Amino acid sequence: MQGRFTACEPLPGRRLILIDDVFTTGATMDQASIALEHAGAQVRCATVARA
């Protein structure tokens, strides 16, 4: 998953909630949140279910 996600635009100062439908290893949420943070966003994560 490393390096698979990038933000389409800069997001300085934006506050986002990243929602994953099923949390397994956490790799998807981890890498997506890193990409959003690199774009300048503050990210909080939530999940619906855990496998």
C-alpha positions as CSV (number, residue, x, y, z in Angstrom):
1,M,0.0,0.0,0.0
2,Q,2.9,2.4,0.5
3,G,2.8,5.3,-1.9
4,R,-0.5,4.2,-3.5
5,F,-2.5,7.3,-2.5
6,T,-2.0,11.0,-3.3
7,A,-4.2,14.0,-2.8
8,C,-5.5,15.7,-6.0
9,E,-4.9,19.2,-4.6
10,P,-3.4,20.9,-1.6
11,L,-5.5,20.8,1.5
12,P,-3.9,23.2,4.0
13,G,-6.0,23.7,7.1
14,R,-8.7,21.3,6.0
15,R,-10.1,19.0,8.7
16,L,-11.2,15.6,7.3
17,I,-12.7,12.4,8.6
18,L,-11.5,9.3,6.7
19,I,-13.9,6.4,7.0
20,D,-13.0,2.8,6.1
21,D,-15.8,0.3,5.8
22,V,-13.8,-2.7,7.2
23,F,-10.6,-2.3,9.2
24,T,-8.3,-5.3,8.8
25,T,-4.6,-4.6,8.8
26,G,-5.0,-0.8,8.8
27,A,-2.6,-0.4,5.8
28,T,-5.2,1.4,3.6
29,M,-6.3,3.8,6.3
30,D,-2.7,4.5,7.3
31,Q,-1.5,5.3,3.8
32,A,-4.5,7.3,2.8
33,S,-4.2,9.4,6.0
34,I,-0.5,10.0,5.3
35,A,-1.3,11.2,1.8
36,L,-3.9,13.6,3.1
37,E,-1.6,14.9,5.9
38,H,1.2,15.5,3.4
39,A,-1.3,17.6,1.5
40,G,-1.8,19.7,4.6
41,A,-5.0,18.3,6.1
42,Q,-5.7,17.3,9.7
43,V,-7.1,13.8,9.5
44,R,-9.2,11.7,11.9
45,C,-10.1,8.1,11.1
46,A,-13.2,6.1,11.7
47,T,-14.2,2.5,10.8
48,V,-17.5,0.7,10.5
49,A,-16.3,-2.8,11.3
50,R,-13.2,-4.6,12.3
51,A,-12.2,-8.0,10.8
